[in-house]
Amino acid sequence: YNLYPSNIRLPTSDFQSPTSNPMPTTALKHIEYLSVKTGPRGSTTPKEKEGHEYVRKVLNGLGCAPRMETYQSRTSTYTPFILGLGLVLLAEILYWLIGRTADAQMGALAALVISLAAFISLLLELLGNDNPLRWLVPTAPSQNVIGVTAARDETKQKVAVMAHVDSHRTPLFFRTPVTFAAYRALTTLALVGLAALCVMYAIAIFAPGGALHTYSHIPAAVILLAWLMVVQAHYTPFAAGANDNASGVGVMLSLAERLKQKPLANTEVWWVATGCEEVGAYGSLDFVQRYADEFDEGALIIVDNIAGKDTGPVYLDREGIVAPVKYPAEMLELANQIAAQNPKLGGRVISQQGAYTDGYYALKAGLNVLTFVGYRKDGWIPNWHNPTDVFAN
């Protein structure tokens, strides 16, 4: 393909020759194009759309008749949390200013209403559900690109291979496993502190003044730290996204080329390049809302962030932030069988905690899903949401 760059160099010790197996070469050329020539692909940005246009051109060249479907997405994963935690801090300021005046009870009531609304909205956000915070944050259009490889004979089942095009920002708390663990601990404490504030404000309606007026500053301080953390994250630059997730897109496009040469006998395969996975999996949500019925008896395979050093074919048995969703037993059994039959591949299962993939909404819709993510054996994804997520790595 003329679209591919020609300057890629492959270590001969790690890859088979293109003559015997062209997939590694092809995949790496796609990864290089997206992460180097296109570069950082923030959700809803022109660069994300440029990445989707590249996918569309490749799928079109493979005869997959690609189409581009648009939808609205929020522009940052952090804006609902900036708004929600900011409202809680506003509630604490109101409570502090009015708490020792004649209107102390009204101040406590106002603080309770604001903080309770923020608490419920943030919980819904963490569960991936619609909530008032989503109605108030900025949105912009994004897109999915979908192509199809027909079955060679009669179609008896459908499988969608899905990979997201967009790349994440580079917050400080993603630098190491230790900083990420601290981030998870702080956000958990912030939610507990928010619940504690709601209780304090409710008590203060009936018993204004007193020690609660001082003690409320303790959970408020934790919430302030969490707010500063997400503000910092929101203003960091986007990663080049070589592993996350040009790698998944590269493998998807390589598979599409392979099936053009040798289509499956009775399986129709959809190639789905989603957008806005990094801000709440909006592309996956749009796909599920449109096509869940078509895949009720089929399957979705999610390929996300798979090319990092010391990783392997790791597949998830659950994922989610607050209430993890389990993967279907049928899909896990199939993956376990393949891993057992091919021990040299090193396939293994892992539970993902505190994060989501494009598989999340498909799981909630009851579809058959299997998701691959490049975890190391120590449970960390190398270069995850870091400036080091570049083609060289």
C-alpha positions as CSV (number, residue, x, y, z in Angstrom):
1,Y,0.0,0.0,0.0
2,N,1.3,3.4,-0.9
3,L,-0.2,4.7,2.4
4,Y,2.4,2.7,4.4
5,P,5.7,4.3,5.3
6,S,8.7,2.3,4.0
7,N,11.4,3.1,6.5
8,I,10.4,0.6,9.2
9,R,13.2,-1.7,10.4
10,L,12.4,-5.0,12.1
11,P,14.7,-7.0,14.4
12,T,15.2,-10.3,12.5
13,S,15.5,-12.3,15.7
14,D,12.0,-11.3,16.9
15,F,9.9,-11.5,13.7
16,Q,9.4,-14.0,10.9
17,S,10.2,-12.8,7.5
18,P,7.4,-11.1,5.5
19,T,7.5,-13.9,3.0
20,S,6.6,-16.5,5.6
21,N,4.3,-14.4,7.7
22,P,3.5,-10.8,6.6
23,M,1.3,-9.9,9.6
24,P,4.0,-8.5,12.0
25,T,5.4,-6.3,9.3
26,T,2.0,-5.0,8.2
27,A,0.9,-4.4,11.8
28,L,4.0,-2.5,12.7
29,K,3.6,-0.3,9.6
30,H,0.1,0.6,10.6
31,I,1.3,1.3,14.2
32,E,4.1,3.5,12.9
33,Y,1.8,5.5,10.6
34,L,-0.7,6.2,13.4
35,S,1.7,7.0,16.2
36,V,4.5,8.7,14.2
37,K,2.9,10.3,11.1
38,T,-0.5,11.0,12.6
39,G,0.8,11.3,16.2
40,P,-1.2,12.0,19.3
41,R,-4.9,11.4,18.7
42,G,-6.9,13.0,21.5
43,S,-10.6,12.1,21.6
44,T,-12.8,14.3,19.4
45,T,-9.7,16.1,18.0
46,P,-8.9,16.5,14.3
47,K,-6.0,14.1,14.8
48,E,-8.4,11.4,16.0
49,K,-10.4,11.9,12.9
50,E,-7.2,11.8,10.8
51,G,-6.5,8.4,12.3
52,H,-10.0,7.2,11.5
53,E,-9.6,8.4,7.9
54,Y,-6.4,6.3,7.6
55,V,-8.3,3.3,8.8
56,R,-11.1,4.0,6.3
57,K,-8.7,4.2,3.4
58,V,-7.0,0.9,4.3
59,L,-10.3,-0.9,4.7
60,N,-11.5,0.5,1.5
61,G,-8.4,-0.8,-0.3
62,L,-9.2,-4.2,1.2
63,G,-12.7,-4.2,-0.3
64,C,-14.4,-3.9,3.1
65,A,-16.8,-1.2,2.1
66,P,-16.1,1.0,5.2
67,R,-18.5,3.5,6.5
68,M,-18.0,6.3,9.0
69,E,-20.7,6.8,11.8
70,T,-20.7,9.9,13.9
71,Y,-21.9,10.6,17.5
72,Q,-21.4,13.1,20.2
73,S,-18.9,12.5,23.0
74,R,-17.5,14.5,25.9
75,T,-14.0,15.8,25.1
76,S,-12.2,14.7,28.3
77,T,-12.6,11.9,30.8
78,Y,-11.8,14.3,33.6
79,T,-14.3,17.1,33.1
80,P,-17.2,15.4,35.0
81,F,-14.9,14.8,37.9
82,I,-13.6,18.4,37.8
83,L,-17.1,19.7,37.9
84,G,-18.5,17.2,40.4
85,L,-15.6,17.6,42.9
86,G,-15.6,21.3,42.3
87,L,-19.3,21.5,43.3
88,V,-18.5,19.7,46.6
89,L,-15.8,22.2,47.4
90,L,-18.3,24.9,46.7
91,A,-20.7,23.2,49.1
92,E,-18.0,23.2,51.8
93,I,-17.3,26.9,51.2
94,L,-21.0,27.7,51.6
95,Y,-21.2,25.6,54.8
96,W,-18.1,27.3,56.2
97,L,-19.2,30.8,55.4
98,I,-22.8,30.5,56.6
99,G,-22.3,27.9,59.3
100,R,-21.8,30.4,62.1
101,T,-24.4,32.9,61.1
102,A,-28.1,33.0,61.8
103,D,-28.7,31.1,58.6
104,A,-26.5,28.2,59.5
105,Q,-29.3,25.6,58.9
106,M,-30.0,27.0,55.4
107,G,-26.2,26.8,54.7
108,A,-26.1,23.2,55.8
109,L,-29.2,22.4,53.7
110,A,-27.7,24.0,50.6
111,A,-24.4,22.2,51.1
112,L,-26.3,18.9,51.5
113,V,-28.3,19.3,48.3
114,I,-25.2,20.2,46.3
115,S,-22.9,17.5,47.7
116,L,-25.6,14.8,47.5
117,A,-26.3,15.6,43.8
118,A,-22.6,15.6,43.1
119,F,-22.1,12.3,45.0
120,I,-24.9,10.5,43.1
121,S,-23.7,11.8,39.8
122,L,-20.1,10.8,40.4
123,L,-21.2,7.3,41.3
124,L,-23.3,7.0,38.2
125,E,-20.3,8.3,36.1
126,L,-18.0,5.6,37.6
127,L,-20.6,3.0,36.7
128,G,-20.7,4.3,33.1
129,N,-24.2,5.5,33.3
130,D,-25.7,8.8,32.2
131,N,-25.9,11.5,34.8
132,P,-26.3,15.3,35.2
133,L,-22.5,15.9,35.1
134,R,-22.5,14.6,31.5
135,W,-25.1,17.0,30.5
136,L,-23.0,20.0,31.6
137,V,-19.5,19.2,30.3
138,P,-18.4,20.1,26.8
139,T,-19.0,17.7,24.0
140,A,-17.9,17.4,20.4
141,P,-18.4,15.0,17.4
142,S,-16.4,11.8,17.0
143,Q,-16.7,8.8,14.8
144,N,-16.4,5.0,14.3
145,V,-15.2,3.4,11.1
146,I,-16.8,0.1,10.3
147,G,-15.8,-2.3,7.5
148,V,-16.9,-5.9,6.7
149,T,-15.3,-9.0,5.3
150,A,-17.9,-11.3,4.0
151,A,-17.9,-15.1,4.7
152,R,-16.6,-17.2,1.8
153,D,-19.8,-19.3,1.9
154,E,-23.0,-19.0,3.8
155,T,-22.9,-16.7,6.8
156,K,-23.7,-18.5,10.0
157,Q,-22.2,-16.1,12.6
158,K,-20.8,-12.6,12.9
159,V,-17.7,-11.5,14.8
160,A,-16.6,-7.9,15.3
161,V,-12.9,-7.1,15.9
162,M,-12.8,-3.7,17.7
163,A,-9.9,-1.4,18.5
164,H,-9.9,2.3,19.5
165,V,-8.0,5.0,17.5
166,D,-7.8,7.7,20.1
167,S,-5.0,8.2,22.6
168,H,-5.1,9.3,26.3
169,R,-3.5,12.2,28.0
170,T,-0.4,11.8,30.2
171,P,-1.3,12.5,33.9
172,L,1.4,12.2,36.5
173,F,-0.5,9.5,38.4
174,F,-0.1,7.1,35.5
175,R,3.7,7.2,35.7
176,T,4.3,4.1,37.7
177,P,2.4,1.3,39.5
178,V,3.0,3.2,42.8
179,T,1.6,6.5,41.6
180,F,-1.4,4.7,40.0
181,A,-2.1,2.9,43.3
182,A,-1.9,6.2,45.1
183,Y,-4.4,7.7,42.7
184,R,-6.8,4.9,43.3
185,A,-6.4,5.2,47.0
186,L,-7.0,9.0,46.9
187,T,-10.0,8.8,44.7
188,T,-11.5,6.1,47.0
189,L,-10.9,8.3,50.0
190,A,-12.4,11.3,48.2
191,L,-15.6,9.3,47.6
192,V,-15.7,8.2,51.2
193,G,-15.0,11.8,52.3
194,L,-17.9,13.0,50.1
195,A,-20.3,10.5,51.7
196,A,-19.0,11.7,55.1
197,L,-19.7,15.3,54.2
198,C,-23.2,14.5,53.2
199,V,-23.8,13.0,56.6
200,M,-22.2,16.0,58.3
201,Y,-24.3,18.5,56.4
202,A,-27.5,16.5,57.2
203,I,-26.7,16.5,60.9
204,A,-25.8,20.2,60.8
205,I,-29.4,21.0,59.5
206,F,-30.7,19.9,62.9
207,A,-27.6,20.7,65.0
208,P,-25.9,23.8,63.5
209,G,-22.5,24.9,64.6
210,G,-20.3,22.9,66.9
211,A,-17.4,20.6,66.1
212,L,-18.8,19.5,62.7
213,H,-18.1,22.9,61.3
214,T,-14.4,22.2,61.9
215,Y,-14.3,18.5,61.2
216,S,-15.8,18.9,57.8
217,H,-12.5,20.5,56.6
218,I,-10.8,17.1,56.8
219,P,-12.7,15.2,54.1
220,A,-12.9,18.5,52.1
221,A,-9.1,18.6,52.1
222,V,-9.0,15.1,50.6
223,I,-11.5,16.1,48.0
224,L,-9.4,19.2,47.2
225,L,-6.4,17.0,46.6
226,A,-8.4,14.8,44.3
227,W,-9.7,17.8,42.4
228,L,-6.2,19.2,41.9
229,M,-5.1,15.7,40.6
230,V,-7.8,15.5,37.9
231,V,-7.3,19.2,36.9
232,Q,-3.6,18.4,36.4
233,A,-4.6,15.3,34.3
234,H,-7.0,17.3,32.2
235,Y,-4.3,19.8,31.1
236,T,-1.6,17.3,30.2
237,P,-0.7,16.6,26.5
238,F,-1.9,13.6,24.6
239,A,0.3,10.5,24.2
240,A,1.4,9.3,20.8
241,G,-0.5,6.2,21.6
242,A,1.7,3.6,19.9
243,N,0.7,0.8,22.3
244,D,-2.5,2.4,23.4
245,N,-3.9,1.9,20.9
246,A,-2.2,2.0,17.5
247,S,-1.1,-1.6,18.3
248,G,-4.7,-2.8,18.5
249,V,-5.6,-1.0,15.3
250,G,-2.5,-2.3,13.5
251,V,-3.4,-5.9,14.4
252,M,-7.0,-5.4,13.4
253,L,-6.0,-4.1,10.0
254,S,-3.5,-6.9,9.5
255,L,-6.2,-9.4,10.2
256,A,-8.4,-7.7,7.7
257,E,-5.7,-8.1,5.1
258,R,-5.2,-11.7,6.0
259,L,-8.9,-12.4,5.7
260,K,-9.1,-10.7,2.3
261,Q,-6.7,-13.3,1.1
262,K,-8.4,-16.2,2.9
263,P,-11.9,-15.3,4.2
264,L,-13.5,-17.5,6.8
265,A,-15.9,-20.1,5.5
266,N,-19.1,-19.2,7.5
267,T,-18.1,-16.2,9.6
268,E,-18.7,-12.6,8.6
269,V,-16.1,-10.3,10.3
270,W,-16.7,-6.6,11.1
271,W,-13.7,-4.3,11.6
272,V,-14.6,-1.6,14.1
273,A,-12.2,1.3,14.7
274,T,-13.8,3.2,17.6
275,G,-13.3,6.7,18.8
276,C,-13.4,8.2,22.3
277,E,-12.6,5.1,24.3
278,E,-10.3,7.2,26.4
279,V,-13.0,9.5,27.6
280,G,-15.7,6.9,28.5
281,A,-15.8,4.4,25.6
282,Y,-18.4,6.5,23.7
283,G,-17.5,4.9,20.4
284,S,-18.1,1.4,21.8
285,L,-21.4,2.6,23.4
286,D,-22.6,4.0,20.1
287,F,-21.7,0.7,18.3
288,V,-23.5,-1.4,20.9
289,Q,-26.6,0.9,20.8
290,R,-26.8,0.5,17.0
291,Y,-25.8,-3.2,16.5
292,A,-26.4,-5.2,19.7
293,D,-29.2,-7.1,18.1
294,E,-27.0,-8.1,15.2
295,F,-24.4,-9.6,17.5
296,D,-26.8,-11.2,20.0
297,E,-25.6,-14.6,18.8
298,G,-22.2,-13.4,17.6
299,A,-19.1,-12.2,19.4
300,L,-16.9,-9.1,19.9
301,I,-13.1,-9.3,20.2
302,I,-11.5,-6.2,21.7
303,V,-7.8,-5.5,21.0
304,D,-6.3,-2.8,23.2
305,N,-2.8,-1.8,24.1
306,I,-1.0,-5.1,23.3
307,A,2.5,-4.4,22.1
308,G,4.4,-3.3,25.2
309,K,7.6,-4.9,26.3
310,D,7.3,-8.1,28.3
311,T,3.6,-8.4,27.6
312,G,1.7,-11.3,26.1
313,P,-1.7,-12.5,25.0
314,V,-3.5,-11.5,28.2
315,Y,-7.3,-11.6,28.2
316,L,-9.7,-10.2,30.9
317,D,-12.2,-12.1,33.0
318,R,-13.7,-8.8,34.5
319,E,-13.3,-5.1,34.2
320,G,-14.7,-1.9,35.6
321,I,-14.0,0.9,38.1
322,V,-16.6,0.6,40.9
323,A,-18.5,-2.6,40.1
324,P,-16.5,-4.9,37.8
325,V,-18.5,-6.7,35.1
326,K,-17.6,-10.4,34.4
327,Y,-16.8,-11.7,31.0
328,P,-19.0,-14.6,29.6
329,A,-17.9,-18.0,30.8
330,E,-18.2,-19.4,27.2
331,M,-15.7,-16.9,25.8
332,L,-13.3,-17.4,28.7
333,E,-13.5,-21.2,28.3
334,L,-12.7,-20.9,24.6
335,A,-9.7,-18.6,25.4
336,N,-8.5,-21.0,28.2
337,Q,-8.6,-24.0,25.8
338,I,-6.6,-22.2,23.1
339,A,-4.0,-21.1,25.8
340,A,-3.7,-24.6,27.1
341,Q,-3.3,-26.1,23.5
342,N,-0.6,-23.5,22.7
343,P,1.5,-23.0,25.9
344,K,4.3,-21.3,24.0
345,L,2.0,-18.3,23.4
346,G,1.9,-17.7,27.1
347,G,-1.8,-16.8,27.1
348,R,-3.3,-16.1,30.5
349,V,-6.3,-14.4,32.1
350,I,-6.3,-11.4,34.4
351,S,-8.8,-9.3,36.3
352,Q,-8.7,-5.6,35.4
353,Q,-9.5,-3.2,38.3
354,G,-9.9,0.5,38.2
355,A,-10.1,0.8,34.4
356,Y,-12.4,-0.1,31.5
357,T,-12.1,-1.0,27.8
358,D,-14.3,-0.9,24.8
359,G,-15.7,-4.2,26.0
360,Y,-17.5,-2.6,29.0
361,Y,-20.7,-1.5,27.4
362,A,-20.9,-4.7,25.3
363,L,-20.7,-6.7,28.5
364,K,-23.4,-4.6,30.1
365,A,-25.5,-5.4,27.0
366,G,-25.1,-9.1,27.6
367,L,-23.0,-9.7,24.4
368,N,-20.3,-12.3,24.0
369,V,-17.0,-10.4,24.4
370,L,-13.3,-11.2,24.8
371,T,-10.8,-8.5,25.4
372,F,-7.0,-8.6,25.1
373,V,-4.8,-6.1,27.0
374,G,-1.0,-6.1,27.2
375,Y,-0.3,-6.7,30.9
376,R,3.1,-7.7,32.2
377,K,3.3,-10.5,34.8
378,D,3.6,-7.9,37.5
379,G,0.1,-6.6,36.7
380,W,1.2,-3.4,35.0
381,I,0.7,-2.1,31.4
382,P,4.0,-0.6,30.2
383,N,4.0,3.0,29.1
384,W,0.2,3.2,29.9
385,H,-0.9,6.8,29.4
386,N,2.7,8.0,29.5
387,P,4.8,10.2,27.3
388,T,6.9,7.0,26.7
389,D,4.0,5.4,24.7
390,V,5.9,5.9,21.4
391,F,6.7,3.7,18.4
392,A,10.2,2.9,19.8
393,N,8.6,1.3,22.8
